[in-house]
Amino acid sequence: MTGLICLNKPAGISSFGAVAKVRGITREKKCGHTGTLDPMASGVLPVLLGGATRFLDYLPDSDKAYRAGFQLGTVTDTLDSTGRVLQTRPFSDVSFQALQQAVHAFQGEIEQVPPMYSACHVDGRRLYELARAGKEVERPPRRVVIHKIELLSYDAQNGTGALDVLCSKGTYVRTLIDDIGRRLGCGAMMTALTRTAAMGFSLENCVSLESLQQLRDTGQGFAQVLIPVDRALSAYPAVQVSAAQSRRFSNGGALDRTRVRADRTDGLCRVYSDSGDFLGLGQWTQEALAVKRILVKRD
């Protein structure tokens, strides 16, 4: 089996655990994912299977969209509702207008300090390992971009609400919510998180673990939910080559760049046969279109 399954990861399971379940259901030994989601988060998790896993390192960085729930007045060590409560503060004076103003202040390019409970590395160790050992270390801020942030709802009596966020790779939504709470002076924590879009895929493209299991149990197979891996590589320009060039490329041979028709002749590109089949990724050099990754199809 070769391709991509866009999984709607359920909350309460790690991304690694979700991929393990996909591996078990599909019986495909080679599985890998991109864009890790925390256990409490649900939503879009692209899973590559079989020969498609060869392209994991070449998936382009992409913006991601989230829907997040929040609670004002509560601060935790993990910045979300799974953590230990550190402080509770009054929030009754926070109006919808004040909250909306605070939310919109974070649109654009901002600096974020990664949370201690995260997979970021400091001095060779993951931050969450240090946090679990009771240690807190200085973390350099990172620049991220909040392309769009929208306050969807707010219950002023309970201090709860929801946000839609479109952001660059590497953005921590729980840090964003914590920063909004700091700006308001009452603190805030994230209570729920759903990734609604990533890598050009949305929840509408996703399949649940239960649906995958049903496809297996009913003998229908997975063809209807298997997405060609080149859809995830669409950020790279496409090049179509002749039948003879296709055979050479598929066997690992470089192509004379003067004999390849292309609008762009730099960087990486998707290579297709004359019949439109995806062959793999090519790398332009001064002399040739060299093979970067070949798609090896597995039944």
Backbone as CSV, one residue per row, in Angstrom:
resi,resn,N_x,N_y,N_z,CA_x,CA_y,CA_z,C_x,C_y,C_z
1,MET,0.847,-1.191,0.000,0.000,0.000,0.000,0.884,1.243,0.000
2,THR,0.617,2.139,-0.911,1.423,3.352,-1.019,0.510,4.562,-1.144
3,GLY,0.686,5.532,-0.262,-0.117,6.738,-0.323,-0.226,7.393,1.035
4,LEU,-1.236,8.228,1.173,-1.431,9.011,2.383,-2.866,8.842,2.857
5,ILE,-3.023,8.610,4.127,-4.347,8.614,4.749,-4.407,9.815,5.669
6,CYS,-5.400,10.651,5.469,-5.575,11.823,6.321,-6.475,11.401,7.485
7,LEU,-5.866,11.231,8.635,-6.575,10.717,9.801,-7.163,11.851,10.631
8,ASN,-8.384,11.654,11.090,-8.968,12.546,12.093,-8.608,11.951,13.449
9,LYS,-7.476,12.390,13.975,-6.992,11.817,15.233,-7.945,12.152,16.366
10,PRO,-8.331,11.151,17.153,-9.186,11.457,18.296,-8.378,12.034,19.450
11,ALA,-9.031,12.768,20.320,-8.380,13.243,21.534,-8.150,12.060,22.474
12,GLY,-7.131,12.188,23.329,-6.874,11.152,24.309,-5.869,10.110,23.889
13,ILE,-5.241,10.295,22.745,-4.242,9.357,22.249,-3.116,10.153,21.605
14,SER,-1.886,9.679,21.738,-0.758,10.373,21.126,-0.771,10.169,19.620
15,SER,-0.051,11.024,18.909,0.065,10.853,17.455,0.738,9.521,17.132
16,PHE,1.757,9.156,17.914,2.440,7.876,17.719,1.466,6.719,17.918
17,GLY,0.630,6.824,18.950,-0.358,5.781,19.202,-1.389,5.687,18.097
18,ALA,-1.788,6.838,17.548,-2.758,6.843,16.448,-2.174,6.179,15.210
19,VAL,-0.900,6.471,14.915,-0.245,5.854,13.758,-0.107,4.349,13.974
20,ALA,0.161,3.937,15.204,0.251,2.506,15.506,-1.076,1.810,15.227
21,LYS,-2.174,2.477,15.517,-3.491,1.901,15.230,-3.731,1.815,13.725
22,VAL,-3.309,2.845,12.982,-3.425,2.797,11.516,-2.598,1.639,10.973
23,ARG,-1.406,1.468,11.507,-0.534,0.364,11.082,-1.211,-0.982,11.329
24,GLY,-1.839,-1.119,12.485,-2.502,-2.372,12.807,-3.712,-2.643,11.937
25,ILE,-4.494,-1.598,11.656,-5.706,-1.769,10.851,-5.360,-2.076,9.401
26,THR,-4.414,-1.312,8.846,-4.076,-1.474,7.422,-3.094,-2.618,7.179
27,ARG,-2.415,-3.054,8.250,-1.380,-4.095,8.151,-0.218,-3.656,7.250
28,GLU,-0.015,-2.346,7.200,1.123,-1.786,6.474,2.207,-1.456,7.494
29,LYS,3.352,-2.140,7.392,4.405,-1.980,8.387,5.033,-0.596,8.348
30,LYS,5.195,-0.043,7.145,5.827,1.267,7.017,4.778,2.365,7.106
31,CYS,4.761,3.051,8.220,3.834,4.169,8.422,4.582,5.297,9.127
32,GLY,4.292,6.515,8.753,4.885,7.666,9.415,3.952,8.850,9.306
33,HIS,4.058,9.778,10.247,3.164,10.929,10.229,3.967,12.221,10.222
34,THR,3.291,13.282,9.909,3.894,14.606,9.941,2.972,15.541,10.702
35,GLY,3.560,16.483,11.460,2.749,17.437,12.206,2.145,16.831,13.447
36,THR,2.986,16.519,14.442,2.528,15.856,15.663,1.475,16.679,16.389
37,LEU,0.436,15.987,16.856,-0.595,16.585,17.694,-0.436,16.067,19.116
38,ASP,-0.624,16.945,20.104,-0.601,16.517,21.498,-1.734,15.530,21.759
39,PRO,-1.602,14.693,22.795,-2.668,13.726,23.089,-4.050,14.350,23.268
40,MET,-4.141,15.538,23.883,-5.458,16.129,24.112,-6.078,16.699,22.839
41,ALA,-5.284,16.832,21.787,-5.765,17.441,20.540,-6.345,16.395,19.603
42,SER,-7.262,16.842,18.769,-7.855,16.002,17.731,-7.657,16.687,16.385
43,GLY,-8.051,15.974,15.314,-8.064,16.614,14.009,-7.084,16.061,13.007
44,VAL,-6.748,16.891,12.031,-6.013,16.483,10.831,-4.606,15.991,11.169
45,LEU,-4.349,14.706,10.864,-3.032,14.108,11.048,-2.705,13.284,9.805
46,PRO,-1.910,13.838,8.872,-1.547,13.089,7.666,-0.618,11.918,8.005
47,VAL,-0.992,10.725,7.549,-0.206,9.510,7.795,0.236,8.944,6.453
48,LEU,1.544,8.809,6.260,2.092,8.251,5.023,2.317,6.756,5.198
49,LEU,2.006,6.001,4.133,2.104,4.550,4.197,2.965,4.005,3.065
50,GLY,3.646,2.887,3.348,4.416,2.186,2.332,5.497,3.054,1.721
51,GLY,5.585,3.013,0.385,6.607,3.765,-0.326,6.498,5.266,-0.155
52,ALA,5.327,5.757,0.256,5.147,7.197,0.461,5.979,7.711,1.627
53,THR,6.356,6.830,2.567,7.142,7.279,3.720,8.515,7.802,3.309
54,ARG,8.967,7.460,2.109,10.256,7.952,1.617,10.252,9.470,1.442
55,PHE,9.058,10.070,1.425,8.947,11.508,1.165,8.687,12.315,2.439
56,LEU,8.697,11.660,3.592,8.406,12.360,4.844,9.304,13.575,5.057
57,ASP,10.592,13.422,4.770,11.543,14.517,5.016,11.423,15.647,3.997
58,TYR,10.604,15.457,2.974,10.496,16.461,1.909,9.126,17.133,1.874
59,LEU,8.287,16.813,2.843,6.993,17.479,2.899,7.223,18.938,3.264
60,PRO,6.717,19.865,2.474,6.996,21.283,2.728,6.296,21.783,3.984
61,ASP,6.931,22.751,4.641,6.290,23.395,5.784,5.011,24.075,5.309
62,SER,3.987,23.984,6.119,2.721,24.580,5.698,2.036,25.224,6.891
63,ASP,1.172,26.188,6.585,0.360,26.796,7.629,-0.660,25.779,8.127
64,LYS,-1.119,25.983,9.349,-2.087,25.078,9.955,-3.230,25.883,10.551
65,ALA,-4.407,25.274,10.585,-5.585,25.931,11.142,-6.095,25.127,12.335
66,TYR,-6.532,25.838,13.362,-6.997,25.194,14.593,-8.275,25.856,15.097
67,ARG,-9.057,25.070,15.820,-10.142,25.599,16.644,-9.819,25.219,18.081
68,ALA,-9.781,26.216,18.947,-9.353,25.982,20.326,-10.381,26.500,21.314
69,GLY,-10.587,25.738,22.376,-11.399,26.193,23.495,-10.502,26.759,24.581
70,PHE,-11.026,27.703,25.362,-10.212,28.309,26.420,-11.050,28.592,27.658
71,GLN,-10.351,28.757,28.761,-10.945,29.125,30.046,-10.137,30.270,30.632
72,LEU,-10.780,31.404,30.829,-10.112,32.527,31.482,-10.028,32.274,32.984
73,GLY,-9.029,32.906,33.613,-8.937,32.879,35.068,-8.202,31.695,35.660
74,THR,-7.713,30.789,34.825,-6.992,29.614,35.324,-5.656,29.486,34.605
75,VAL,-4.589,29.327,35.380,-3.243,29.148,34.839,-2.724,27.790,35.301
76,THR,-2.208,26.981,34.373,-1.663,25.665,34.721,-0.215,25.547,34.256
77,ASP,0.466,24.513,34.750,1.874,24.345,34.379,2.048,23.896,32.936
78,THR,1.030,23.269,32.353,1.112,22.833,30.952,0.450,23.821,30.003
79,LEU,-0.167,24.865,30.541,-0.904,25.890,29.796,-2.218,25.358,29.230
80,ASP,-2.618,24.148,29.633,-3.900,23.592,29.192,-4.566,22.871,30.360
81,SER,-5.743,22.319,30.098,-6.553,21.736,31.169,-6.042,20.394,31.664
82,THR,-4.976,19.858,31.056,-4.407,18.598,31.532,-3.406,18.816,32.659
83,GLY,-3.051,20.059,32.907,-1.965,20.346,33.839,-2.411,20.632,35.259
84,ARG,-1.424,20.914,36.094,-1.650,21.255,37.502,-1.957,22.749,37.599
85,VAL,-3.025,23.076,38.315,-3.443,24.473,38.448,-2.451,25.222,39.330
86,LEU,-1.926,26.312,38.793,-0.970,27.143,39.519,-1.631,28.361,40.139
87,GLN,-2.619,28.918,39.419,-3.293,30.130,39.892,-4.719,30.178,39.368
88,THR,-5.593,30.775,40.162,-6.927,31.149,39.677,-7.127,32.626,39.983
89,ARG,-7.688,33.329,39.012,-7.859,34.775,39.145,-9.252,35.166,38.671
90,PRO,-9.767,36.289,39.162,-11.085,36.748,38.702,-11.039,37.220,37.253
91,PHE,-12.135,36.995,36.546,-12.220,37.408,35.139,-13.533,38.122,34.827
92,SER,-14.301,38.432,35.872,-15.651,38.961,35.661,-15.670,40.306,34.946
93,ASP,-14.552,41.045,34.992,-14.526,42.360,34.347,-14.095,42.290,32.885
94,VAL,-13.856,41.073,32.357,-13.433,40.927,30.962,-14.667,40.852,30.065
95,SER,-14.896,41.911,29.300,-16.032,41.952,28.382,-15.670,41.294,27.058
96,PHE,-16.679,41.049,26.239,-16.435,40.485,24.911,-15.529,41.409,24.112
97,GLN,-15.768,42.716,24.216,-14.979,43.681,23.459,-13.520,43.687,23.914
98,ALA,-13.304,43.624,25.235,-11.935,43.613,25.760,-11.199,42.346,25.334
99,LEU,-11.918,41.222,25.370,-11.309,39.961,24.955,-10.983,39.979,23.469
100,GLN,-11.904,40.491,22.680,-11.678,40.551,21.238,-10.477,41.435,20.907
101,GLN,-10.345,42.539,21.617,-9.209,43.436,21.403,-7.897,42.736,21.759
102,ALA,-7.887,41.986,22.848,-6.684,41.255,23.253,-6.335,40.170,22.245
103,VAL,-7.343,39.492,21.744,-7.136,38.428,20.756,-6.511,38.989,19.489
104,HIS,-7.072,40.074,18.981,-6.600,40.646,17.719,-5.198,41.246,17.837
105,ALA,-4.762,41.528,19.064,-3.416,42.075,19.264,-2.335,41.072,18.879
106,PHE,-2.710,39.799,18.769,-1.727,38.763,18.458,-1.735,38.356,16.989
107,GLN,-2.479,39.070,16.171,-2.458,38.768,14.740,-1.215,39.379,14.105
108,GLY,-0.575,38.617,13.220,0.650,39.070,12.571,1.850,38.276,13.057
109,GLU,3.047,38.812,12.846,4.266,38.136,13.300,4.497,38.442,14.768
110,ILE,4.639,37.392,15.570,4.805,37.563,17.010,5.954,36.677,17.493
111,GLU,6.377,36.907,18.723,7.362,36.045,19.364,6.661,35.163,20.383
112,GLN,7.034,33.889,20.393,6.493,32.942,21.357,7.632,32.243,22.083
113,VAL,7.464,32.056,23.374,8.388,31.230,24.148,7.789,29.831,24.224
114,PRO,8.477,28.809,23.727,7.927,27.449,23.770,7.597,27.036,25.202
115,PRO,6.494,26.347,25.423,6.145,25.911,26.779,7.115,24.848,27.286
116,MET,7.258,24.760,28.607,8.137,23.738,29.176,7.642,22.343,28.815
117,TYR,6.343,22.168,28.807,5.800,20.866,28.407,5.643,20.848,26.890
118,SER,6.771,20.658,26.208,6.789,20.583,24.748,7.960,19.710,24.329
119,ALA,7.985,19.362,23.041,9.028,18.461,22.529,10.268,19.207,22.050
120,CYS,10.325,20.521,22.263,11.507,21.286,21.860,12.742,20.804,22.627
121,HIS,13.898,20.904,21.977,15.156,20.482,22.587,15.909,21.678,23.177
122,VAL,16.457,21.496,24.353,17.386,22.446,24.964,18.544,21.633,25.523
123,ASP,19.748,21.915,25.037,20.953,21.190,25.466,20.782,19.680,25.316
124,GLY,20.155,19.290,24.211,20.045,17.872,23.903,18.929,17.131,24.605
125,ARG,18.134,17.813,25.403,17.024,17.158,26.102,15.714,17.837,25.737
126,ARG,14.662,17.049,25.672,13.346,17.613,25.384,12.837,18.364,26.614
127,LEU,12.144,19.463,26.351,11.682,20.304,27.454,10.749,19.553,28.394
128,TYR,9.879,18.692,27.845,8.933,18.009,28.729,9.649,17.053,29.689
129,GLU,10.817,16.537,29.294,11.593,15.682,30.197,12.103,16.495,31.385
130,LEU,12.573,17.709,31.101,13.042,18.591,32.167,11.883,19.021,33.058
131,ALA,10.731,19.328,32.433,9.566,19.772,33.198,9.094,18.684,34.154
132,ARG,9.086,17.443,33.675,8.646,16.332,34.531,9.612,16.092,35.684
133,ALA,10.864,16.506,35.490,11.861,16.389,36.560,11.833,17.597,37.491
134,GLY,10.880,18.493,37.274,10.735,19.660,38.127,11.676,20.796,37.801
135,LYS,12.268,20.765,36.615,13.214,21.802,36.223,12.587,22.738,35.197
136,GLU,12.924,24.005,35.318,12.508,24.994,34.319,13.752,25.697,33.809
137,VAL,13.883,25.776,32.495,15.059,26.394,31.888,14.620,27.550,31.003
138,GLU,15.565,28.427,30.733,15.281,29.557,29.853,15.135,29.063,28.420
139,ARG,14.076,29.525,27.754,13.833,29.125,26.363,13.870,30.361,25.486
140,PRO,14.673,30.348,24.441,14.691,31.508,23.546,13.367,31.633,22.811
141,PRO,12.866,32.850,22.642,11.609,33.029,21.909,11.769,32.702,20.435
142,ARG,10.683,32.293,19.821,10.662,31.985,18.392,9.662,32.904,17.702
143,ARG,9.983,33.234,16.469,9.061,34.050,15.683,8.095,33.145,14.929
144,VAL,6.821,33.413,15.089,5.776,32.691,14.366,4.824,33.726,13.783
145,VAL,3.970,33.276,12.886,3.026,34.191,12.243,1.601,33.706,12.502
146,ILE,0.803,34.580,13.064,-0.631,34.326,13.220,-1.315,35.042,12.057
147,HIS,-1.638,34.283,11.020,-2.222,34.891,9.824,-3.630,35.412,10.096
148,LYS,-4.368,34.672,10.909,-5.741,35.067,11.218,-6.128,34.481,12.565
149,ILE,-6.792,35.267,13.375,-7.303,34.782,14.653,-8.677,35.402,14.868
150,GLU,-9.632,34.564,15.203,-11.018,35.026,15.311,-11.644,34.476,16.584
151,LEU,-12.244,35.363,17.352,-12.988,34.964,18.544,-14.371,34.497,18.114
152,LEU,-14.637,33.210,18.280,-15.905,32.639,17.818,-17.017,32.801,18.835
153,SER,-16.677,32.632,20.107,-17.700,32.700,21.151,-17.047,33.050,22.476
154,TYR,-17.858,33.601,23.384,-17.367,33.917,24.721,-18.535,33.963,25.682
155,ASP,-18.466,33.138,26.713,-19.439,33.131,27.801,-18.814,33.904,28.960
156,ALA,-19.203,35.159,29.100,-18.573,36.032,30.088,-18.809,35.545,31.512
157,GLN,-19.931,34.883,31.754,-20.241,34.409,33.102,-19.281,33.304,33.547
158,ASN,-18.958,32.399,32.627,-18.083,31.273,32.957,-16.641,31.467,32.499
159,GLY,-16.404,32.494,31.675,-15.051,32.757,31.199,-14.559,31.774,30.162
160,THR,-15.487,31.139,29.469,-15.115,30.143,28.461,-15.427,30.654,27.064
161,GLY,-14.727,30.110,26.088,-14.972,30.524,24.714,-14.182,29.686,23.740
162,ALA,-14.193,30.120,22.476,-13.508,29.379,21.417,-12.890,30.345,20.423
163,LEU,-11.766,29.920,19.834,-11.023,30.700,18.848,-10.777,29.866,17.607
164,ASP,-10.726,30.528,16.456,-10.178,29.937,15.236,-8.839,30.609,14.964
165,VAL,-7.814,29.803,14.668,-6.466,30.330,14.452,-5.881,29.733,13.181
166,LEU,-5.362,30.584,12.304,-4.581,30.156,11.142,-3.163,30.651,11.373
167,CYS,-2.200,29.724,11.431,-0.862,30.109,11.877,0.226,29.349,11.136
168,SER,1.449,29.816,11.299,2.599,29.168,10.677,2.996,27.930,11.470
169,LYS,3.821,27.106,10.838,4.349,25.921,11.504,5.124,26.336,12.752
170,GLY,5.008,25.530,13.805,5.748,25.800,15.027,5.019,26.657,16.035
171,THR,3.788,27.065,15.717,3.001,27.869,16.649,2.396,26.976,17.729
172,TYR,2.507,27.400,18.967,1.841,26.707,20.077,0.567,27.472,20.421
173,VAL,-0.575,26.854,20.164,-1.849,27.531,20.413,-2.067,27.718,21.907
174,ARG,-1.630,26.763,22.722,-1.810,26.928,24.174,-0.962,28.081,24.707
175,THR,0.212,28.307,24.102,1.010,29.472,24.478,0.309,30.750,24.054
176,LEU,-0.307,30.718,22.875,-1.059,31.874,22.388,-2.182,32.226,23.357
177,ILE,-2.911,31.217,23.817,-4.007,31.455,24.761,-3.468,31.950,26.101
178,ASP,-2.358,31.383,26.547,-1.736,31.849,27.788,-1.308,33.307,27.660
179,ASP,-0.753,33.678,26.516,-0.332,35.067,26.295,-1.530,36.012,26.268
180,ILE,-2.641,35.563,25.694,-3.860,36.384,25.697,-4.327,36.598,27.133
181,GLY,-4.286,35.524,27.931,-4.671,35.643,29.341,-3.771,36.591,30.109
182,ARG,-2.478,36.549,29.804,-1.543,37.474,30.454,-1.861,38.917,30.075
183,ARG,-2.197,39.123,28.816,-2.509,40.480,28.357,-3.752,41.016,29.068
184,LEU,-4.700,40.137,29.316,-5.929,40.534,30.006,-5.716,40.698,31.505
185,GLY,-4.660,40.081,32.032,-4.361,40.178,33.453,-5.032,39.135,34.316
186,CYS,-5.772,38.213,33.692,-6.494,37.204,34.467,-5.968,35.791,34.237
187,GLY,-5.103,35.636,33.245,-4.617,34.300,32.914,-5.634,33.517,32.103
188,ALA,-5.171,32.458,31.448,-6.063,31.615,30.646,-5.373,30.291,30.358
189,MET,-6.183,29.271,30.133,-5.649,27.970,29.717,-6.469,27.444,28.543
190,MET,-5.848,26.597,27.748,-6.540,25.940,26.637,-7.300,24.730,27.176
191,THR,-8.533,24.563,26.733,-9.360,23.449,27.207,-9.637,22.411,26.134
192,ALA,-9.436,22.751,24.877,-9.653,21.805,23.775,-8.927,22.329,22.551
193,LEU,-8.537,21.395,21.660,-7.844,21.805,20.439,-8.153,20.822,19.323
194,THR,-8.587,21.367,18.195,-8.810,20.569,16.993,-8.064,21.210,15.840
195,ARG,-7.202,20.423,15.187,-6.564,20.930,13.969,-7.554,20.741,12.834
196,THR,-7.945,21.833,12.210,-8.971,21.778,11.167,-8.397,21.733,9.763
197,ALA,-7.110,22.075,9.606,-6.484,22.024,8.278,-4.970,21.985,8.420
198,ALA,-4.330,21.244,7.498,-2.865,21.171,7.435,-2.460,20.561,6.114
199,MET,-1.391,21.067,5.520,-0.821,20.532,4.279,-1.836,20.471,3.143
200,GLY,-2.771,21.396,3.136,-3.773,21.408,2.080,-4.932,20.466,2.315
201,PHE,-4.957,19.784,3.460,-6.044,18.868,3.797,-6.874,19.460,4.930
202,SER,-8.173,19.184,4.913,-9.069,19.661,5.957,-9.778,18.472,6.597
203,LEU,-10.585,18.743,7.598,-11.323,17.672,8.265,-12.214,16.910,7.294
204,GLU,-12.669,17.590,6.234,-13.519,16.925,5.240,-12.763,15.830,4.493
205,ASN,-11.438,15.926,4.453,-10.610,14.914,3.785,-10.233,13.765,4.712
206,CYS,-10.604,13.871,5.982,-10.116,12.936,6.989,-11.048,11.746,7.187
207,VAL,-10.459,10.690,7.722,-11.192,9.474,8.054,-10.877,9.124,9.508
208,SER,-11.856,8.589,10.211,-11.654,8.213,11.606,-11.072,6.811,11.711
209,LEU,-10.528,6.487,12.873,-10.026,5.140,13.110,-11.151,4.122,13.004
210,GLU,-12.337,4.506,13.460,-13.485,3.601,13.391,-13.867,3.312,11.949
211,SER,-13.820,4.332,11.099,-14.156,4.129,9.684,-13.115,3.252,8.997
212,LEU,-11.842,3.447,9.345,-10.791,2.593,8.789,-11.015,1.138,9.182
213,GLN,-11.354,0.926,10.451,-11.602,-0.436,10.922,-12.781,-1.059,10.186
214,GLN,-13.810,-0.249,9.927,-14.988,-0.752,9.212,-14.639,-1.136,7.777
215,LEU,-13.786,-0.345,7.132,-13.360,-0.672,5.772,-12.627,-2.009,5.739
216,ARG,-11.836,-2.251,6.760,-11.130,-3.536,6.828,-12.111,-4.674,7.114
217,ASP,-12.999,-4.464,8.094,-13.906,-5.534,8.511,-14.869,-5.942,7.408
218,THR,-15.249,-4.979,6.558,-16.203,-5.268,5.484,-15.519,-5.695,4.196
219,GLY,-14.178,-5.717,4.210,-13.443,-6.167,3.038,-13.408,-5.179,1.895
220,GLN,-13.753,-3.909,2.160,-13.785,-2.911,1.087,-12.388,-2.432,0.698
221,GLY,-11.426,-2.591,1.622,-10.094,-2.076,1.344,-10.020,-0.579,1.590
222,PHE,-8.875,-0.013,1.312,-8.626,1.382,1.678,-8.432,2.312,0.486
223,ALA,-8.705,1.818,-0.711,-8.476,2.627,-1.915,-9.260,3.927,-1.879
224,GLN,-10.467,3.904,-1.330,-11.320,5.098,-1.341,-10.828,6.196,-0.401
225,VAL,-9.951,5.858,0.552,-9.437,6.871,1.479,-7.942,7.112,1.297
226,LEU,-7.314,6.381,0.379,-5.875,6.525,0.142,-5.624,7.667,-0.842
227,ILE,-4.852,8.653,-0.422,-4.572,9.847,-1.215,-3.175,9.724,-1.824
228,PRO,-3.018,10.003,-3.125,-1.674,9.957,-3.731,-0.720,10.904,-3.011
229,VAL,0.496,10.450,-2.745,1.434,11.233,-1.951,1.815,12.537,-2.636
230,ASP,1.756,12.597,-3.962,2.163,13.833,-4.636,1.225,14.995,-4.332
231,ARG,0.020,14.709,-3.840,-0.872,15.802,-3.430,-0.278,16.574,-2.262
232,ALA,0.477,15.891,-1.425,1.114,16.550,-0.286,2.387,17.278,-0.688
233,LEU,2.816,17.078,-1.927,4.048,17.693,-2.429,3.765,18.771,-3.463
234,SER,2.527,19.238,-3.517,2.104,20.141,-4.592,2.801,21.496,-4.554
235,ALA,3.495,21.806,-3.458,4.238,23.073,-3.402,5.435,23.069,-4.344
236,TYR,5.887,21.889,-4.737,7.006,21.788,-5.675,6.485,21.832,-7.108
237,PRO,7.180,22.513,-8.018,6.738,22.554,-9.417,6.791,21.163,-10.041
238,ALA,5.951,20.962,-11.057,5.859,19.662,-11.726,6.600,19.677,-13.057
239,VAL,7.209,18.541,-13.381,7.915,18.343,-14.646,7.440,17.028,-15.251
240,GLN,7.118,17.053,-16.540,6.717,15.823,-17.227,7.820,15.407,-18.191
241,VAL,8.153,14.119,-18.175,9.258,13.621,-18.994,8.751,12.547,-19.953
242,SER,9.569,12.226,-20.932,9.195,11.247,-21.953,9.226,9.828,-21.386
243,ALA,8.746,8.879,-22.182,8.734,7.483,-21.747,10.145,6.974,-21.473
244,ALA,11.077,7.305,-22.364,12.460,6.866,-22.172,13.071,7.512,-20.933
245,GLN,12.780,8.804,-20.734,13.295,9.496,-19.557,12.669,8.934,-18.278
246,SER,11.394,8.540,-18.361,10.715,7.953,-17.204,11.422,6.685,-16.752
247,ARG,11.751,5.837,-17.721,12.431,4.584,-17.382,13.792,4.858,-16.741
248,ARG,14.507,5.815,-17.312,15.836,6.141,-16.769,15.714,6.707,-15.352
249,PHE,14.796,7.636,-15.161,14.623,8.264,-13.847,14.219,7.216,-12.809
250,SER,13.277,6.339,-13.170,12.793,5.318,-12.236,13.872,4.320,-11.852
251,ASN,14.892,4.213,-12.680,16.022,3.334,-12.377,17.166,4.072,-11.687
252,GLY,16.905,5.331,-11.301,17.898,6.095,-10.556,18.836,6.922,-11.397
253,GLY,18.579,7.011,-12.699,19.466,7.749,-13.582,19.108,9.219,-13.697
254,ALA,20.118,10.071,-13.742,19.897,11.506,-13.921,19.542,11.798,-15.374
255,LEU,18.781,12.874,-15.583,18.356,13.271,-16.921,19.107,14.524,-17.348
256,ASP,19.543,14.544,-18.589,20.201,15.721,-19.163,19.231,16.894,-19.083
257,ARG,19.618,17.940,-18.363,18.690,19.047,-18.130,18.315,19.770,-19.420
258,THR,19.173,19.704,-20.438,18.861,20.374,-21.701,17.760,19.646,-22.468
259,ARG,17.449,18.420,-22.042,16.421,17.638,-22.725,15.127,17.524,-21.915
260,VAL,15.058,18.301,-20.830,13.852,18.303,-19.992,13.188,19.664,-20.101
261,ARG,11.922,19.662,-20.487,11.175,20.915,-20.610,10.595,21.286,-19.255
262,ALA,10.954,22.484,-18.789,10.481,22.926,-17.478,10.496,24.438,-17.414
263,ASP,9.526,25.003,-16.685,9.477,26.451,-16.486,10.537,26.903,-15.485
264,ARG,10.793,26.048,-14.481,11.810,26.353,-13.473,12.845,25.244,-13.460
265,THR,14.098,25.607,-13.332,15.176,24.614,-13.328,16.089,24.826,-12.123
266,ASP,15.460,24.969,-10.952,16.223,25.073,-9.717,15.434,24.383,-8.603
267,GLY,16.148,23.910,-7.593,15.500,23.290,-6.445,14.905,21.929,-6.753
268,LEU,13.899,21.569,-5.969,13.222,20.286,-6.121,12.020,20.417,-7.038
269,CYS,11.639,19.308,-7.657,10.441,19.297,-8.493,9.813,17.908,-8.466
270,ARG,8.519,17.871,-8.739,7.810,16.598,-8.901,8.007,16.126,-10.337
271,VAL,8.319,14.866,-10.497,8.572,14.322,-11.830,7.459,13.341,-12.188
272,TYR,6.865,13.552,-13.380,5.764,12.715,-13.855,6.131,12.091,-15.197
273,SER,5.595,10.903,-15.425,5.798,10.232,-16.708,4.945,10.892,-17.779
274,ASP,5.154,10.487,-19.025,4.369,11.056,-20.117,2.894,10.706,-19.992
275,SER,2.568,9.667,-19.211,1.170,9.283,-19.001,0.589,9.871,-17.718
276,GLY,1.387,10.688,-17.017,0.891,11.392,-15.836,1.115,10.689,-14.514
277,ASP,1.864,9.584,-14.510,2.152,8.883,-13.255,3.268,9.596,-12.492
278,PHE,3.081,9.731,-11.190,4.101,10.360,-10.345,5.269,9.400,-10.166
279,LEU,6.467,9.859,-10.508,7.664,9.019,-10.426,8.486,9.287,-9.171
280,GLY,8.483,10.534,-8.715,9.271,10.879,-7.537,9.690,12.333,-7.556
281,LEU,10.632,12.672,-6.708,11.165,14.033,-6.626,12.523,14.098,-7.308
282,GLY,12.705,15.157,-8.094,13.983,15.402,-8.743,14.655,16.626,-8.170
283,GLN,15.963,16.694,-8.325,16.758,17.831,-7.863,17.546,18.387,-9.038
284,TRP,17.316,19.667,-9.361,18.057,20.290,-10.451,19.499,20.553,-10.028
285,THR,20.433,20.189,-10.891,21.841,20.543,-10.720,22.265,21.335,-11.957
286,GLN,23.517,21.731,-12.015,23.991,22.502,-13.167,23.944,21.690,-14.449
287,GLU,24.094,20.378,-14.334,24.149,19.544,-15.534,22.901,18.714,-15.778
288,ALA,22.126,18.430,-14.707,21.094,17.409,-14.875,19.908,17.617,-13.944
289,LEU,18.878,16.818,-14.207,17.782,16.637,-13.270,18.055,15.303,-12.580
290,ALA,18.568,15.378,-11.362,18.983,14.179,-10.636,17.836,13.629,-9.799
291,VAL,17.921,12.364,-9.483,16.913,11.713,-8.643,17.142,12.091,-7.181
292,LYS,16.081,12.573,-6.527,16.137,12.828,-5.087,15.436,11.713,-4.322
293,ARG,14.227,11.387,-4.727,13.472,10.285,-4.150,12.611,9.655,-5.237
294,ILE,12.632,8.327,-5.309,11.797,7.596,-6.261,10.611,7.007,-5.515
295,LEU,9.441,7.072,-6.109,8.259,6.459,-5.519,8.288,4.963,-5.796
296,VAL,8.414,4.199,-4.728,8.375,2.738,-4.830,6.997,2.295,-4.380
297,LYS,6.199,1.802,-5.308,4.831,1.413,-4.987,4.808,0.032,-4.365
298,ARG,3.952,-0.085,-3.332,3.773,-1.356,-2.633,2.301,-1.716,-2.672
299,ASP,1.983,-2.963,-2.955,0.592,-3.413,-3.009,0.007,-3.517,-1.603
